[in-house]
Amino acid sequence: MSEIIDARGLPCPQPVILTKQALLQHNDVVCIVDNETAQHNVTRMATKIGHSPTVEAQGDGIYIRFAGDPGPVTTEMTVGRAIPAAGPLVVYISADMMGRGEPELGDILIRAFLHTLNEVEPKPDVMVLVNTGVKLAAEGSPVLEDLQALVAGGTEILVCGTCLGYLELKDKLAVGEVSNMYAIAEMLLGAAKVVSP
């Protein structure tokens, strides 16, 4: 009997995450999505880890079927995998949204990015939050659970103290540790790789 993943209506990257988790545990999986973007994302991920999905559009959704054992399945995404030569892998976030343009879209994207960091490898060694990016670590932030999960997994979160003071958030820091520009500059300059979404 197939393991059914009903990912209709779920935001990116949830269909990919749920399907990947199911494929690591079951040989016969069906993922149901409701749009072509989700279909392409799920099939691309599955193909990269050795599966050959079949796709069938039905009246109530797009059914992506994975049957049979693809052989050894890696638990890591292989494309874009960073392997630092020396020093930490640092994620540098300077805003409480991702990209420029529509603020609502930027908010959706930063939430998806931070949630996804808990599902892919390698995890960042350090995350640096500056400017309005410090709002992500403050009380009431919609991404606190994701940041707390990263900390629990070993990621260190450095939060700019000057930025917290300027935005009057010093008493509202909920995750991470208050840092200073010297420590932040030292961390960035000593990093093997810095990623800034």
C-alpha positions in Angstrom: 0.0 0.0 0.0 1.3 3.4 -1.0 2.3 6.1 1.5 0.1 9.1 0.6 1.5 12.6 1.0 -1.4 15.1 0.5 0.5 18.4 -0.2 -2.3 20.3 -1.8 -2.5 23.8 -0.6 0.8 23.6 1.3 3.3 26.5 0.7 6.8 25.9 -0.8 8.9 24.1 0.3 6.6 21.8 2.3 5.7 19.4 -0.5 9.4 18.8 -1.2 10.2 18.3 2.5 7.3 16.0 3.2 7.9 13.9 0.1 11.6 13.6 0.8 10.9 12.4 4.4 8.5 9.8 3.1 10.9 8.6 0.4 13.5 8.0 3.1 11.1 5.6 4.9 9.0 4.0 2.2 9.5 2.4 -1.2 6.0 3.2 -2.5 5.0 6.9 -2.2 2.3 9.0 -3.8 2.5 12.8 -3.4 -0.5 14.9 -4.4 0.0 18.5 -5.3 -2.2 21.2 -6.7 0.1 23.2 -9.0 2.8 22.7 -11.5 5.5 24.5 -9.5 5.1 22.1 -6.6 5.1 19.2 -9.1 8.4 20.3 -10.7 10.0 20.9 -7.3 9.0 17.5 -5.9 10.0 15.6 -9.1 13.4 17.5 -9.3 14.2 16.7 -5.7 13.2 13.0 -6.1 15.2 12.6 -9.4 18.3 14.0 -7.7 18.1 11.3 -5.0 17.6 8.5 -7.5 13.9 8.1 -8.0 12.0 8.0 -11.3 8.6 9.5 -10.6 5.5 9.2 -12.9 3.1 12.1 -13.0 -0.6 12.0 -13.6 -3.0 15.0 -13.6 -6.4 14.1 -12.2 -9.5 16.2 -11.4 -8.5 16.7 -7.8 -4.7 17.3 -8.2 -1.5 16.2 -9.7 -0.4 12.7 -8.5 3.4 12.0 -8.4 4.1 8.3 -7.9 7.3 6.8 -6.7 7.4 3.0 -6.8 10.3 0.6 -6.1 13.6 0.9 -4.3 15.9 3.4 -6.0 18.9 1.9 -4.2 20.8 3.8 -1.5 19.0 7.1 -0.9 21.0 9.9 0.4 19.6 12.0 3.3 21.2 15.1 1.8 20.4 17.3 -1.2 23.4 16.9 -3.4 23.2 19.9 -5.7 24.6 23.0 -4.2 26.0 21.2 -1.2 28.7 23.4 0.4 31.6 21.7 2.0 33.7 24.4 3.7 37.5 23.9 3.3 38.2 25.7 6.6 36.2 27.9 9.0 32.5 28.0 9.5 29.6 28.1 7.1 27.9 31.4 7.9 24.4 32.6 7.0 24.2 36.5 7.0 20.7 38.0 7.2 20.4 41.8 7.1 16.6 42.2 6.8 13.4 40.6 8.1 12.4 39.8 4.6 14.1 38.1 1.6 14.9 40.0 -1.6 13.7 43.4 -2.7 10.3 44.4 -3.9 7.0 43.3 -2.4 7.3 43.2 1.4 4.6 40.5 1.8 6.4 38.2 -0.7 9.7 39.0 1.0 8.2 37.9 4.4 6.9 34.6 2.8 10.3 33.9 1.3 12.4 34.5 4.5 10.0 32.2 6.4 10.4 29.5 3.8 14.2 29.9 3.7 14.6 29.7 7.5 12.3 26.7 7.7 14.2 24.9 4.9 17.5 25.4 6.7 16.3 22.8 9.2 15.7 20.3 6.4 18.8 20.5 4.2 22.5 19.8 4.7 24.8 21.2 5.6 23.3 23.2 8.4 24.9 26.6 9.0 27.5 26.8 11.7 26.7 30.4 12.5 23.9 32.7 11.6 24.5 36.5 11.8 21.5 38.8 12.1 21.9 42.6 11.6 19.8 45.6 10.8 16.1 44.6 10.6 17.2 41.0 10.4 17.3 41.1 14.3 13.5 41.3 14.3 13.5 37.6 13.3 15.0 36.7 16.7 12.7 38.9 18.8 9.6 37.9 20.7 6.6 37.5 18.4 8.7 36.6 15.3 6.9 34.1 13.1 10.2 32.1 12.6 11.2 31.6 16.3 10.5 27.9 16.2 12.8 27.5 13.1 15.6 29.5 14.7 15.2 27.6 18.0 15.5 24.3 16.0 18.6 25.5 14.3 20.1 26.4 17.7 19.2 23.0 19.1 20.9 21.5 16.1 24.2 23.3 16.8 23.9 26.6 14.9 25.1 29.6 16.8 23.0 32.8 16.2 24.8 36.1 16.7 22.4 39.1 16.9 23.7 42.7 16.5 23.4 44.5 19.8 23.5 48.0 18.2 20.6 47.0 15.9 18.6 45.6 18.8 19.2 48.9 20.7 18.3 51.1 17.7 15.0 49.1 17.1 14.3 49.1 20.8 14.3 45.2 20.9 17.0 44.5 23.5 14.5 43.3 26.0 12.7 41.2 23.5 15.5 38.9 22.2 14.0 35.4 22.2 16.8 33.3 20.5 20.5 33.8 19.9 23.0 35.9 21.7 23.7 39.6 21.6 26.9 40.3 19.7 29.0 43.2 18.5 30.4 44.4 15.2 34.0 43.3 16.1 32.8 39.7 16.7 30.6 39.8 13.6 33.4 41.1 11.4 35.8 38.5 12.8 33.2 35.7 12.1 32.5 36.9 8.6 36.2 37.3 7.7 37.1 33.9 9.2 34.3 32.0 7.4 34.9 29.4 4.8 31.7 30.5 3.1 29.1 33.3 3.8 25.6 32.9 2.4 23.3 35.9 2.3 19.7 35.3 1.2 
